[in-house]
């Protein structure tokens, strides 16, 4: 690949993609504070603030880890920390499949409970897989919000099923929805749930956020090996002793995190969830007026609409025209399979119905709907 010089001469675009999403101006400005050392008292104040504020927002007593990484760091971390041999990966889209592929590369014995893209994971199928297996699974994985297909899996019911198997841990990838889609972590037996800062949290990219149950922490202690960077013991014990991260973090992004989390606490978990539901309902209604929704009925995402291109519009050209005329960015379908047959609208973070309507009006204009 040849070098493409960054020029500082780009038109700002309002982001309606599945992430990153829009960030408040003062949250971005928080990153420009003078630098300080990651072993100074100032860092302890910052890190303990964002960890404890996150626990408060998510309404959980589980431990919180915030690392400089993509949220998908916890694909590797949870596998290394919790899986001795066998795991069951539920897959209904690209990100569930990637999670399983990571486990394959780590040498684990991976069984897949696979669904056609667009369909959701069913709790009864998870129960059947657990009941009929000839091995005992260390972990069951599931993507809460499969942004490649716009499917919202019934994590609550799946967690209730896994709870019936006390030696099996439940790991949830909530990268594209946590913070915009309410989940009661403890009630539904979620041992590990993780996200990224740049999605529904509406922060700059760069931080991975993970909630870890006491049982998952204790499970890692029993293992002969675990993740070094994302080890639960290493991260959480260092926090208990020092109130900091064990390795140098992205301090400017954590300053932005602190600022945005105060807004999230002010809005509240329930209210934020309701706002995302309203945006999702508006977008679905619009999509069904002009196109169709791609996900299985009743399992649509609350943060990313995946819309079936039933009018056979030129998706790529429409995206380019909306970007050029209105300075708005939305997304094509995922990969070669869904690239032109679907398109996606991210209705998450700090957006509201009014801002989503601005995009749908622009698409109507450009596509002559």
ABEGO torsion letter per residue (X at the ends): XBBBBBAGBBBBBBBABAOBBBBBAAAAAAAABBBBBAABAAAAAAAAAAAAAAAAAAGBABBBBBBBBBAAAAAAAAAAAABAABBBBBBAEAAAAAAAAAAAAAGBBBBBBBBBBGBBBBAAAAAAAAAABABBBABBBBBABBAAAGBBBBAAAAAAAAAABAABBBBBBAAAABGABBBBAAAAGBABBBBBAABAAGBBBGBBBBBBBAAAAAAAAABABBBAAABAAAAAAAAAAAGBBABBBBAAAAAAAAAAAAAAAAAEAAAAAAAAAAAAAAAAAAAAAABBBABBBGABBAABBBBBBAAGBBAAAAAAAAAAAAGBBBBBBBEAAAAAABBBBBBBEABBAAAAAAAAAAAAAAAGX
